[in-house]
Structure formats: C-alpha cells, structure tokens
C-alpha cells in the first residue's frame, strides 16, 4: 500500500468515525421532546346590556375577509360601528328594517377584552324603512 492510498483510507476512516460519533450524540437521554403550548379556551362572560339601533341595509365590512356587516348605533353615545351580520347571537335582521335592540357584548374573561360578538337580550322596536 502506498503512502497516498494509506492517507486516503485514513481520511475516509476519520470521516466515518466522525459521522458515527455525531449520529450517536443525537439520541441523548437528556434531550426533551418539544411540548406544544396548551390550547387556549376562552371563558366568555356577558357585559352590561346596551341599547343599540341596528340601521337598515348591510355594507361590506372593513376586514381582511370579505363579509357583510350591519351598522349599529349606540343609543348611549351615538357612536356608529360595524357588527358582522351574524355576530349577534339570537338575532337575524332583514335589510329593510331598522331595529331597536338590547344586547350584551361577549367578553373573554381571561384576556379581559371584547370578542366582537354580542348576545341579544330583546328587540324593543322595529320599523320598515324601505321595500325590497
């Protein structure tokens, strides 16, 4: 065997030995498997009842996903805001009717924040404002 062949087989042997050593290190008894974050399940509570006017018609929501919204007006502050048309639990509207309702906002108790959803308490008045 020549010196050149000897050196080549030494290099190959060293590479194989290194690969075996690296592979053996991967099965460490102290290695911890990844653990997924616990799934967050909100606890929903209802806020104070609010009197709202649901204006007739629907508009495109200002959101990332295309959907239709109702315009709601707070009777306490006069603020007009959007509610996606199916986000008032227990309420369905017709686009040619204006509604006076009492609803309670749904609150994520853990995060102490509004969810955007509402729960209908009652419909206090409704009137037709246009025809189909």
C-alpha positions as CSV (number, residue, x, y, z in Angstrom):
1,X,0.0,0.0,0.0
2,X,1.4,3.3,-1.0
3,X,1.5,6.4,1.3
4,X,-1.0,8.1,-0.8
5,X,-3.5,5.2,-0.5
6,X,-2.8,5.0,3.2
7,X,-3.6,8.7,3.7
8,X,-6.8,8.4,1.7
9,X,-8.0,5.4,3.7
10,X,-7.1,7.3,7.0
11,X,-9.2,10.3,5.9
12,X,-12.1,8.1,4.9
13,X,-11.9,6.2,8.2
14,X,-11.8,9.5,10.2
15,X,-14.9,10.8,8.3
16,X,-16.8,7.6,9.0
17,X,-15.8,7.7,12.7
18,X,-16.9,11.4,13.0
19,X,-20.3,10.6,11.4
20,X,-20.8,7.7,13.7
21,X,-20.0,9.9,16.8
22,X,-22.3,12.7,15.6
23,X,-25.2,10.4,15.0
24,X,-24.7,8.8,18.4
25,X,-24.9,12.2,20.1
26,X,-28.4,12.8,18.8
27,X,-30.0,10.2,21.0
28,X,-29.2,11.9,24.2
29,X,-31.2,10.8,27.3
30,X,-31.3,14.4,28.5
31,X,-32.9,15.7,25.3
32,X,-36.5,16.9,25.9
33,X,-39.1,16.5,23.2
34,X,-40.9,19.7,22.2
35,X,-44.2,20.3,24.0
36,X,-47.0,22.2,22.3
37,X,-48.4,25.2,24.0
38,X,-51.6,24.5,25.9
39,X,-54.7,25.2,23.8
40,X,-56.4,28.5,25.0
41,X,-60.1,28.1,25.6
42,X,-61.7,31.4,26.5
43,X,-64.2,31.8,29.2
44,X,-67.0,34.0,27.8
45,X,-68.9,36.3,30.1
46,X,-71.6,38.9,29.2
47,X,-71.0,42.6,29.7
48,X,-73.6,45.2,30.6
49,X,-76.7,45.4,28.4
50,X,-76.6,48.1,25.8
51,X,-79.3,49.7,23.8
52,X,-78.5,49.7,20.1
53,X,-80.1,50.8,16.9
54,X,-79.4,48.4,14.0
55,X,-79.6,50.5,10.9
56,X,-81.3,49.1,7.8
57,X,-79.1,47.6,5.0
58,X,-75.8,45.9,5.0
59,X,-72.3,47.1,4.0
60,X,-69.0,45.5,3.2
61,X,-67.0,45.0,6.4
62,X,-63.7,46.7,7.0
63,X,-61.9,43.4,7.5
64,X,-59.3,41.1,5.9
65,X,-62.0,38.6,4.9
66,X,-64.9,39.6,2.7
67,X,-68.2,39.7,4.7
68,X,-71.3,41.8,5.2
69,X,-71.8,43.9,8.2
70,X,-74.7,45.7,9.9
71,X,-74.3,49.2,11.1
72,X,-75.1,49.6,14.7
73,X,-75.5,52.8,16.6
74,X,-75.1,53.0,20.4
75,X,-78.1,54.8,21.9
76,X,-75.9,55.9,24.8
77,X,-73.1,57.5,22.9
78,X,-74.3,57.9,19.4
79,X,-71.3,56.1,18.1
80,X,-71.9,54.1,14.8
81,X,-69.9,50.9,14.4
82,X,-69.9,47.7,12.3
83,X,-71.1,44.3,13.5
84,X,-70.7,41.3,11.1
85,X,-74.3,40.3,10.3
86,X,-74.3,37.0,12.2
87,X,-72.4,38.2,15.3
88,X,-75.4,39.0,17.4
89,X,-76.3,35.6,18.9
90,X,-80.1,35.0,18.7
91,X,-80.7,37.9,16.2
92,X,-81.3,37.9,12.5
93,X,-82.2,41.0,10.6
94,X,-83.8,42.0,7.3
95,X,-82.0,44.7,5.4
96,X,-85.2,46.9,5.0
97,X,-86.0,47.1,8.7
98,X,-84.4,49.3,11.4
99,X,-84.3,47.6,14.9
100,X,-84.0,48.9,18.4
101,X,-82.5,46.1,20.4
102,X,-80.9,45.5,23.8
103,X,-77.8,43.3,23.6
104,X,-74.9,42.4,25.8
105,X,-71.3,42.3,24.5
106,X,-69.4,39.0,24.9
107,X,-66.1,39.4,26.9
108,X,-63.2,37.0,27.1
109,X,-62.8,36.9,30.8
110,X,-59.2,35.6,30.7
111,X,-58.0,38.4,28.4
112,X,-60.5,41.0,29.8
113,X,-61.3,42.0,26.2
114,X,-64.3,42.2,23.9
115,X,-64.7,39.4,21.5
116,X,-66.7,41.4,18.9
117,X,-69.7,39.1,19.4
118,X,-73.0,40.1,21.1
119,X,-75.9,38.3,22.7
120,X,-79.4,39.5,22.1
121,X,-81.5,40.4,25.2
122,X,-84.6,41.6,23.3
123,X,-86.0,43.5,20.4
124,X,-87.7,46.6,21.7
125,X,-88.9,48.1,18.4
126,X,-88.7,47.7,14.7
127,X,-89.9,49.7,11.7
128,X,-89.8,49.2,7.9
129,X,-87.7,51.9,6.2
130,X,-87.7,50.6,2.7
131,X,-89.2,48.0,0.4
132,X,-87.4,45.2,-1.4
